[in-house]
Amino acid sequence: MQITRLAEAKRYDAPKHFDMRSLRLQGLDASAADFAWVGLSYFLPGGGAEMDAGTLGKIYVVLDGEVTIDLGNGGTHVLAKLDSCFIPAGEARAIRNAGNVVATMLVVMPTPKAAA
């Protein structure tokens, strides 16, 4: 078993994100988990992520506050504490914290396969 203590979690920078800080909890450089990685994201008020469609699906779980997920097809959804969503590979999304408190979100993604 591998434990990551929050106090020891390493920061990572997520591309196309702004006014946000992320910590790697499991997988990739945090543990030997080889099927998925887990990150913890703190979005400041007004923070978010630009519209982008990733090559891997992802799961978001809001732990505190609220985040607004804007989809490329025009849909907008507000996720509150303990709400979650799955965004499939190739689906565009933008994220924003429209509130005045920090929003905390857990991110779960499959580990990218090594290039063949």
C-alpha positions as CSV (number, residue, x, y, z in Angstrom):
1,M,0.0,0.0,0.0
2,Q,1.1,3.5,-0.7
3,I,-0.2,6.5,1.3
4,T,0.0,10.1,0.1
5,R,-0.4,12.5,3.0
6,L,-1.9,15.8,2.0
7,A,0.9,17.6,3.6
8,E,3.4,15.7,1.4
9,A,1.5,15.8,-1.9
10,K,3.4,17.4,-4.8
11,R,2.0,20.3,-6.8
12,Y,1.6,20.0,-10.5
13,D,0.7,22.5,-13.2
14,A,-2.3,21.6,-15.3
15,P,-2.2,23.0,-18.8
16,K,-4.7,25.8,-19.8
17,H,-5.8,26.3,-16.1
18,F,-5.7,29.6,-14.4
19,D,-6.0,30.8,-10.7
20,M,-5.9,27.2,-9.7
21,R,-3.5,25.0,-7.7
22,S,-3.3,21.2,-8.1
23,L,-1.8,18.4,-6.0
24,R,-1.1,14.9,-7.2
25,L,-2.6,12.4,-4.7
26,Q,-2.1,9.1,-6.5
27,G,-0.6,7.7,-9.7
28,L,2.0,9.1,-12.1
29,D,4.7,10.6,-9.9
30,A,2.8,10.1,-6.6
31,S,2.4,6.3,-6.4
32,A,2.7,3.1,-8.4
33,A,-1.0,3.1,-9.4
34,D,-0.8,2.3,-13.1
35,F,-4.4,2.4,-14.1
36,A,-5.4,6.0,-13.1
37,W,-4.2,9.1,-11.3
38,V,-5.9,11.3,-8.9
39,G,-5.5,15.0,-8.4
40,L,-6.9,17.6,-6.0
41,S,-7.6,21.0,-7.5
42,Y,-8.3,24.3,-5.7
43,F,-10.0,26.9,-7.9
44,L,-9.8,30.4,-6.6
45,P,-12.8,32.7,-7.2
46,G,-12.8,33.5,-10.9
47,G,-10.4,30.6,-11.6
48,G,-10.9,27.9,-14.1
49,A,-9.8,26.1,-17.2
50,E,-10.0,27.1,-20.8
51,M,-12.2,25.3,-23.3
52,D,-10.4,22.1,-24.3
53,A,-11.2,18.6,-25.4
54,G,-8.8,16.0,-23.9
55,T,-7.8,12.7,-25.4
56,L,-8.7,10.8,-22.2
57,G,-12.0,10.7,-20.2
58,K,-12.0,12.3,-16.8
59,I,-14.2,12.3,-13.6
60,Y,-14.7,15.4,-11.5
61,V,-16.0,15.3,-7.9
62,V,-16.6,18.6,-6.3
63,L,-15.6,18.4,-2.6
64,D,-16.4,22.0,-1.6
65,G,-17.8,25.1,-3.2
66,E,-19.2,25.1,-6.7
67,V,-17.8,24.9,-10.3
68,T,-19.5,25.6,-13.5
69,I,-18.8,23.2,-16.4
70,D,-19.4,24.7,-19.8
71,L,-19.6,22.2,-22.6
72,G,-18.5,22.8,-26.2
73,N,-22.1,22.0,-27.4
74,G,-23.5,25.0,-25.4
75,G,-24.6,23.1,-22.2
76,T,-23.7,24.6,-18.9
77,H,-23.9,22.7,-15.6
78,V,-23.2,23.9,-12.0
79,L,-21.7,21.2,-9.8
80,A,-22.1,21.7,-6.0
81,K,-20.5,19.8,-3.0
82,L,-20.4,16.1,-3.7
83,D,-21.8,16.4,-7.2
84,S,-19.7,14.6,-9.9
85,C,-19.5,14.2,-13.6
86,F,-17.8,12.1,-16.3
87,I,-16.4,13.9,-19.3
88,P,-15.6,11.4,-22.2
89,A,-12.5,11.7,-24.3
90,G,-12.9,14.3,-27.0
91,E,-15.7,16.2,-25.3
92,A,-14.8,19.9,-24.9
93,R,-15.3,21.6,-21.6
94,A,-14.3,24.7,-19.7
95,I,-14.4,25.1,-16.0
96,R,-14.9,28.2,-13.9
97,N,-15.5,29.1,-10.2
98,A,-18.1,31.8,-10.4
99,G,-18.4,32.0,-6.7
100,N,-16.5,33.9,-4.0
101,V,-15.1,30.9,-2.1
102,V,-12.4,28.5,-3.1
103,A,-13.8,25.4,-4.9
104,T,-12.2,22.1,-4.3
105,M,-12.4,19.3,-6.8
106,L,-11.1,15.8,-7.1
107,V,-10.0,14.7,-10.6
108,V,-9.6,11.1,-11.6
109,M,-8.1,10.2,-15.0
110,P,-6.7,7.1,-16.6
111,T,-3.0,6.9,-16.8
112,P,-1.8,7.7,-20.4
113,K,-0.5,4.6,-22.1
114,A,3.2,4.6,-22.9
115,A,4.0,5.4,-26.5
116,A,4.5,2.2,-28.5
